[in-house]
Amino acid sequence: MDEIYDEALELPPPARRVFCNRTLNLRGIRAVGFDMDYTLLHYHVEEWERQAYEHLRVRLSVHGLPVDDLVFDPKMIRLGLILDLRHGNVVKANRFGYVKRAMHGTRMLGYEEQKELYARESVDLAEPRWHFLNTLFSLSEACMYAQLVDRLDRGEIEGAFGYADLYRVVRSSLDEAHMEGALKAQIMADPDRFVMLDEEVPLALQDLKAAGKKLLLITNSEWPYTRAMMSYAFDRFLPDGQTWRDLFDMVIVSARKPSFFEHRNPCFEVIDDEGRLLPVLRPELGGTYVGANAFAVEASLGMQGDEILYVGDHIFSDVRVSRSLLRWRTALVLRALEGELEALTAFGEQQAAISQKMDLKTRLEHRFSRLRLGLLRRRKGYGPQPTASAEDLERRMHETREELVALDAEIGPLARAASQMDNERWGLLLRTGNDKSHLARQIERYADIYTSRVSNLLAFTPFVYLRSPRTSLPHDHGPRGGDA
């Protein structure tokens, strides 16, 4: 580990960096709160969601739906997609809410079908018609929903179901499965199968604590599950005699986020390992609590607003609400960012070729437009006249068009490959073509910083001053109008 003290140390590779939307001086943060699931604790997503899918399938079968032969498809759905409950579709939208890709049931829609449905409307997440898949726990339910839309269309589901009704049944059935506790019991019984260990996370938290920051664990998971999973993932990497509980100045379980940030929920102290509860006015340092609320936490800490950083994986329940209502600073953990950045790095040469060819295409289109305008003026007899004849202008237009057609043939395969990076159906998480995805826009608006895992803080230290980069505007890319 001596190399971490090297003055010439380079930054970590892109996949392990911390990215900044709004400048954050970590030295000014006095308390750091953490979510647990998919934040401090990462799971093998495919294994977890396949198991959740199986529990959901059992529940739906009890309700009489034809699901016995269905199988979870881990490639079908991605984080950041949106369910359109009016049409039974899964869509990917750009930052403005315009739909750029769509799937009805499990069938990707062609351009004309998609245009017919969405050319005149955009996604507005305030409308109940749209359901944003903003957590990895949504993948199994969205996969099941898409598969059942196919069966509903074929008339294989009895009853007066619409697409929105179908989703409500899927959602409530998954909630039933979670309430039964069987899924979490399986995970506690065999954590090796589900949990991705990261030995650097406990050390990153030790650094923060040693630097004088109060550490809070605020999770929606229940106390028995939290205690078991944190012990499994942390204790083995801590010095002898220490446990995960020694890292945290306050632990709050069953927090019911986002309600935790919105309402003054009652607070109960966990008084023994059996989980017995005692009602209290507010949480205090050193305790473990059920419920509680952010206002009471602020009062106990003697801190508020931008003195507190909250780190979570859920763009709404963790990041948006804590920032919008309380003005806490926010960090989003997006584990899939690692795969995205690795895909972008591997595609670097092809992306450079696309950029070069698109620059040439812009120049050729500009030339073609100027030639066309010159021909128009010559034929109409107005304005400054070109020196070339109409025949010469037509010939040069024809030659330029042929160059464009040939160039498009070269760009096409590269563009298709770019659109399928990291996922053949949906492409990258944070982009739709050249634009930002709807998920990227949410991150930009509500997360002060974002990273792929909490342990990435280790390389940046508790004293880092994270500066947001100069934002890019269309005119930053050169003097030519209409640059791609």
N, C-alpha and C positions, 0 to 999 in steps of 0.2 A: 504493500500500500504506500510505500515511500514516494512513488511517483505522483501521488496526489498533491504533494507539497512543492512540486517542481514549478518554478516561476514561469517556465516556458510551456506549461501544459496547454495543449490544444483543447478546444471545446469537444464535447462528445460527438459522435456521429449524429446526423439529423434525427434519426429515429429515437434518440434518447435525450433530446434537448427539451427545454421549456420555451414555449412560444408566447409572446406577449401582445395582447390587443391594447391594453392601457397600462401605462408605466406603473410599476409596482416596486416599491422599496421594501424588501422583506425585513430590513432592519427596523422599520416602523411598525411592523405587525407584532402585537403583544400576545395574541392567542390564535391558535390554528385549530379549527375543527375538521374532523374527517368523517366521511361516510365509511361504511365497511365494505359491503358487497360491490365488487368491480371497482373499488377505489383502493382501500388497503389490502383487500383480498381479491385475487383474480381467480377466475374459474376457467376450466377448459370449456369454452362456450358451446361447442358442438355436443360434448358429452352432457352438460347440464341441460341444454335445451332439448336434446333428444329425450332425456328422462322426463322433463316437464311435459313434453309433447305426449309421451306415453300415459302420463297421469291424466292429461286433458282428454286423450282419446277414450280412456276408460270412463270418465265422467260423461262425455258426450254419448257414448254407447248406452249408458244408463238412461239418458234422456231420449233414447230411441233414434239417434241419428246414425246413418250408414257410414261408420268410420273404421270398421274392424280391419279392413285391408289397407288403410292409409299408412304412409311411411313418411317420417320427417326428412325434408330436403334442406340441408344446411346452406346450400348455395342460392336458394330461391329468394330469400328476404335479406335485406341489409338494414343496419341501423340508419336512421334518418329518412327512411321512406315514409310515405303517408298513405293511409287507407282512405279511399273515397267510398263512403258507405251508401251513397246514392246509387252508384253504378256498379258496386262490387269490384272496384279496381284497386290496385296498388300503384302509386305514382311516385315519380321522382321529380321534384320541382326545383327551379333555380331560386336565387335569393329574392326575386320579385314575386314568387309564387306561381310563375308560369310553368305548366307541366311540360317536361322535356322527354320523359319516357313513361310508359304506362303498361300495365299488365291487367287483363281481365281474367279473374280466376288465376289460372297458371299459364295463360297464353299471352305472350307479349303482343301488344297492339301495333299494327302497321301505322305508317305516317298519316294516311288519310283517315283511318278510324280515330286516331288520337286527335287529329285536327278537328274533326267533326264534334268531338265531345268537349274539347278544352280550348278551342281557339278564342272563344269569347268570355272566358272566365279564368280566374286565378284562385289558388289555394288561400283560404283565410282560416287559420287555425282557431279563430274565435267561434267559427260555425261548428255545430255538433256533427255536421256531415263529415268533417275531416278528423282523422285520428293519427297523430304524429307518433311514429315509432322511435321514441327518444331514449330507450333503454334496451340493453341486450336481452332483458327478460321478456321483451315483446316478440322475439323472433319465432318462438314456437307457436304462439297464438295466431300470428299473422300468416304463417305457413298453413296452419289448419284452416283458417278462414278462407284463404285463396283456394285451397283444395275443395272446400265445401261449396264455394261459389260455383265451381264446375258442376258439382252434383245437383245443386239447386237449379241451374240452367237446364240440366238434362231431365228434370222432373223426378229425381230420385229421392227428394226430401219431402215428406208428407207435411201437410199443414200450411197455414197461410203465412209463409215466410217471405219477407223482403230481404234485401241485402243488409239493411241496418238491423233488422230483427235477428238475422243469422249471426251477426257480429255480437250482439248482446248475449246470445246464448253461449257463444264461444268464450266471451269474456267472463261471464258469470260462472261458467264451468271451470275455467282455470282458477278463478278466485276460490271456488269450492275446494279444488285440489290443494291449493296453498293453505287454506284454513284447516284442512284435515291434518296437515303437518307431515304427511307421509314422505313427501319429496325431501324436505330438510332432514328428516330422520334417516333417509338413505344416505344423504351426503355426510352426516355426522358419523354414520356407521362405516363409511368407506371414503374418507376424505382424499386418500391418495388418488382415487379415480377422478375426482372432480376439481381439486384445488391445484393451482399453479403456484408453487412456492417461489418467493423472492427474498433471498437472504439480506438484500440491501435495504429493504423497507425499514426494519427495526433500527438500523444504524442511522438512516436519514431522520427518523423520529428522535433518536437519542441526540443527534446534533441540534435539532430544533429546541429540544428541552434544555440541553446544556447551555444554549444561547439565551436562555431566560424566558422562553415563550411557554405559555400555558397550552397544554394539548388536551383536546376534547375529542371523544368518540361519540358521534351522534348518528345513530342508525335506526332504521325501521325494523330491523330484525329483533326477534325476541331474545331475552336474556339467556336461556339455555343454549340456543344456537350460537349467539355471539360469543359466549364464554368458551364453548367447545371449539369453534373455528378459529378464534383469535389465539387460543392456547396452541392449537395445532400448527398454525402458520407462523407464530412469533417466538414462542418460548424456546425452541431449539436453537435460535440464533442469538439469544441474549446471554449475558454472563451468568455463571452459576448463581443460583439463589434469587434471580430476578425472573419475573413473569411479565407478560404483556400489560398486566394491570398497573405495573410500576411506571409505564410510559405515560399514562394518561392522568391528568389532574381531575378529570370529570368524565364519567361514562353515562350516556343516556341511550337506552334501548327502547324499542317500540315507540319511536318518536313521532310516528304518523306524519312524516313530511309529505306534502307541503304544509299541512295544518300546523306543524310545529312552528313555522315561521309566520303564520297568519293569525293564529288565535292564542289565547291565554289558557292553554290546556292544563288540567291538574297534574300534579307531580307526586310520585310515590317513590320512596327510597327502598331499594333492595337490601334487606337487612341480614340475609344469610344465603348460603349456597343452595338452599332449597327454593329460593326465589320468593320468600314471603315479603310482603310489601307493607310499608308504613306511610300513610299520607303525610306530606310535608308542604310547607308554604312555597319553597323554592329549592332547587338543587344547590349544593355547596361543594367547594373544592374537596376532593378526596373521596367523594361518594359515587355510588352507582344508582341510577334512577330509571324509572319507567315513566314515559310520557313527557311532562314538562313542556317548556316553550322557550323560544329564543329571547323573549323579553326578560324572563326570569334569569336566564343564563347571563345576559348582559348585566343585570343588577348584581348577581353574585360575583361576577368578575370585576365589576367596577369599570367596565369597558363598553364601548358601543361603536357601531358604524365601521369606519375604515380602520379601526384598530384590530379587527377580527378578520381572518381569512378563513373561508370555508371551502373545503376540497371535496368534490363529489363527482359522480359519473352521470347523474341524471340532469339533463339540461334544464328541465322545468323544476322538479322538486328540490334539487340541490342548489342550482346555480341561479336560475332566473328569479325565483321567489326571494331568496336571501339577498340578492343584490337589489331588486326592485323595491322591496318593502323595508329593508333594514339598512341598506347601503353597506352591507358587509362586502369585503373584497372577495373575489371568487376565483376558484381554479377548477377547471374541468379535466377529469381523467378520461382519456379516450384511447383505450388500448389498441384499437384497430388502426390508430394513426401510424403505428410502427409498420404494419403491412403496406399502408398507403405510401409512406415515404420510401420504403424499400422498392416498391413497384415503380415509383417515379424515378428513383436513381437508376434502376435497371433499364428504364425506357429513355434514359437521357440522350443517347445518340439519335434515336428515332425522333424524339421531340425536337432536337436541334434541326434535324432534316425537315420536319414539318414547318418549323418557324422560318427556315430559309426559303422553302418553297412557297409558303404563304406570303412572304415578303415579295417574292417575284410575282406571285399571282396578283397582289395589290397593284404592283407597277404595271403589269400587262393590262389589267382592267382599267387603270387610269389612262393608259395609252389608247385603248379601244374606245373609251368614252370621249376622249378628245378628238379622235378621228371621226367618230360618229357625229359629234357636234360640228366639226368642220364641214362634213358632207351635208349636214342639214342647212348650214348657213349658205353654202354654195348653191344648193338647190332652191332655197327660199329667197336668195338674193338680199340678205341683210347682214349687218355687222361687219367686223373685220373679216376679209376673205382669205382663205388659205391659199398658199402659192401652188399647191398640188391640184391636179385636175380631179374631177369627180371619179374618174376611172381609177386613178392612182390611189385615191383615198379608199375606194371600195376594195382594191387589191390588198392594200395594207391592213384593212380591217379583217379581210378573210385570213390573211397570214397570222394576224394576232389571235383570231378566234381559234385557229388550229393549234397555236402554241398553248392557249388556255385549255383546250380539250386534252391535249397531251399531258399538260401539267396536272389537271384534275385526275387523270388516270394514275399518276404517280402519288398524288396526295391521298386518294381514296383509301387504299389498303392501310396506309399509315394512320389515317384518321379513324378507321374502324378499329385498328389495334389500340389506339389511344382511348377510344370509348369503352373498351373492354378491359382496361387495366384493373387488376385486383378483383374484378367480378365480371363475368361474361355478360350477364344480363344488365347490370346497373352501373358498372364502371366504378370510378373512385367515389369515396364517401363525400368528399368536400368540394367536388366540382361537377358541373354539368356542362360538358364541352369546355369552352373558354371561360365560362362564368362560374361563380360560386354556387354551391348547392344551398337548398333551404336550411339544411343542418349547419353549413358553414356560416350562414347569416345569423342563425341563432347563437352560435358560439361567439361570433364577432360582437354581437350586441350584449351578451350577458356574462361571458367569461372574461375576466381580466387577463388570466393566463390559461394556457392549456398545455397538456403534455400526455404522454402515453402511460406513465406510471408514476406513483409517488416517489419511488426510489430514484427517479431522474433528478430530484432535488439534491441528491447527495453530491453530485459533481458541481452544483452551483452554489452550495453552502447556504447557511441561514443569513448570510450578510449580503446577498446578491442584490444589485439594483437592476431590475429588469426593465428595459426601455422598449417601448413600442416602436417599430420601424416606421420610417416615412411612408405614408400610404401612397398607393399607386393610383394615378388618374389617367384616363385615356391619353391626355396630351403629354404625359411623361415619356411616351414611347417614340417620340419623334415629331417632326413638323408636318408630316403628311396627314391630311384629313382622312378619316375613315380607316385608320390602321387596325388590322385584325388583332 
